[in-house]
Amino acid sequence: MNDATNAGNERVSDVNYRFLVHYVAALSGLASPIVLDFGCGNGLLVSLLREAGVECYGADVFYGGAQFEQLSASGLLTSGVVREIQENGRLPFDDEFFDIVISNQVFEHVERLSQAIDEIHRVLKDDGIAYHHFPSREVVREGHIGIPLAHRLPPGDLRYSYTVALRRFGFGSNKGEAPPGVWAREKLDWIDRYCFYRPYAELSEAFGRHFTVRHREIDYCRFRARSSAVRFALRIEPLTGIYQRMFRRLAFMAVEMRKKPSMTARRGS
């Protein structure tokens, strides 16, 4: 990659996007990878990677709970760089087309998880890599509205009152000008409509059908670390497992996946 990588990173406030550009650039042995941003949203990450010289494509279902105005204005759709996922869930790409499939906070919005995993497996090359950021149900803070445990409490008056109370104490994100009560109802309705939080065990089983999974939260934490003291602490290898489990509870999972050998390939070897 060239200087566009650094230039692109400097103008993006979302550290997840900056890390994913860094991640793709750091992969060795892939001089000219073809990359898919699964659930690409407004296409910003696709644009950043293409500016950095990477052949990157995007795909999304364009559901009603997200905003796509920036994508419509970018020309990525009309050029075919970003494509709409079909109603049957099939990705509009050929088999084994991609070297890398990445996603940022997407799988908690996927209703038909097994189908999505099957499709990623289909379009990924046999020696390809899939890398994803997404939370499990065990995460403490609901990341979309910024209210701890909002996704784990059952819908009803208790959850609503709890959310309003925390909003009054300053919690919450994307608050705008709405009064706490109105904000709480809108945000809780949004996560009920568009989020599908699953337990860690269920996610592990679903991905494990096709992939070997390796947790990489420590790499993300090291990328984000600002002070030398924190960077030093994160390099203490015996503590890596503890750091990663804590991060999964406080933020999200960062997982790297590689395809398992098929039964046909194993029988033929």
URCORGI-V140769 format. One record per backbone hydrogen bond with DSSP energy under -1.0 kcal/mol. NH is the residue of the N-H (numbers start at 0). CO is the residue of the C=O. If there is no record, write none. Layout:
NH/CO
NH/CO
//
This chain:
4/1
6/2
7/3
8/4
9/5
11/8
17/13
18/14
19/15
20/16
21/17
22/18
23/19
24/20
25/21
34/54
35/99
36/56
37/101
38/58
39/58
42/39
46/42
47/43
48/44
49/45
50/46
51/47
52/49
53/48
55/53
56/34
57/80
58/36
59/82
65/62
71/67
72/68
78/74
79/76
80/75
81/75
82/57
84/59
85/89
88/85
92/90
95/121
97/122
98/33
99/33
100/128
101/35
102/130
104/132
108/105
112/110
115/111
116/112
117/113
118/114
119/115
120/116
121/117
122/118
123/119
124/97
127/124
128/98
129/256
130/100
131/254
132/102
133/252
136/197
138/135
139/248
141/146
145/141
148/139
149/146
151/148
152/148
159/155
160/156
161/157
162/158
163/159
164/160
165/161
166/162
167/163
168/164
169/166
170/165
171/145
172/144
182/178
183/179
184/180
185/181
186/182
187/183
188/184
189/185
190/186
191/187
192/188
193/189
194/190
195/107
202/198
203/199
204/200
205/201
206/202
207/203
209/206
210/206
211/257
213/255
215/253
219/215
220/216
221/217
222/218
223/219
224/220
230/226
231/227
232/228
233/229
234/231
235/232
236/234
238/235
239/236
242/238
243/239
244/240
245/241
246/242
247/243
248/244
249/245
250/246
252/133
254/131
255/213
256/129
257/211
259/209
265/261
266/262
267/263
//
